[in-house]
């Protein structure tokens, strides 16, 4: 049995998230159908994150087992031929038997995109949050830095599948501006359900003067979800990296 | 009667081009419906170019007459409220009675976008031509420079509405690369039907070694459409400027 990891990207607009559902079109289900057709898989691929409906991915890793003898470098073209245009496989590599797209991951990165001009950009509809209001980047960076480090993020997540611990380590949270586009990049050892979107929503609450950047530590300490900001809309969120401690996909 | 010009942008994917048709959804028809609703117009807006189905615009000017007393700065928000998300009005200004979005224009600019990685980018589907083949930019720039200047472009257009002359002046034709994205920017005093797409298609024929950059002058002189390259697909083309000799829209 071969064990293969794929690097893919997808526009999540038309999907009800990653995870297979019986009555809705999902990225995992669509990729699974393609893998059945191309490589005769008998179990769905494992994905590196349970992205929600409307969330996108630029760099997403999924693994699967197959008896197929297709050469590695043929997988992208074979899968892209049967996949819809909004899911693209870029690379494939062999991984060890014990590789797991979630459990082997040591660091993940999400990027949240906003568009801040006075009028929308038709090319960013469903691709970035349209936010035509003032943003004091200095104050937002200050608030973001107060989320970096090892903290209990119970106050900044939605309730989902039960987890053993709500403590996570945020390695980086940086904000970059390019004209009217602002990108919030968050790297962590893991993310709770809706954690990235709630961290960004909490920065927007700071921008709206609902609380000051200096209140972030006490909000985290409280563990009280109602004290943090709203969950930012899905359309601005992209999975942008999943790190396994070594380069899986070579050029 | 007020005479007003609008600055708009649109994603042309879902439209059968600019010009109103009785049996298809067009940008002009959709904008006209919004102007009837918001400003009670009695004639369709005049647009700065007859963009084809699937062609986009980042900077497009359209003018119309109205008896409405809506303040200028309210037009964008009022129109965007009724327009679909893929057509956005950014600004409005008063223009003189004799202004005409086509006839008053002294210089137009189109930009053609290609994506050249080995696998597609799902976020550029319908937004750029996917072209996963080698491109020798030096040779393409050489070919492009041979199209700059005043020439008869009969060999690089499709037959459309009859025109008095097929002579046009191309002011600039530059090519810029940003990672896997390549942009071809063409500025001219006017464009014949499909001229921008045929100029780009002719560069692709040069890339495919169908002829050398040095043959461009003789292709232009021949006036023979069959000697130039194919018309490049619509999805990569954007109208990016329309110049009236002065700044119409102030910040």
Interface residues (C-beta under 8 A of the other chain):
Chain A: X9 X10 X11 X56 X76 X80 X85 X86 X87 X88 X89 X90 X118 X119 X120 X121 X122 X123 X125 X127
Chain B: X9 X10 X11 X56 X76 X80 X85 X86 X87 X88 X89 X90 X118 X119 X120 X121 X122 X123 X125 X127
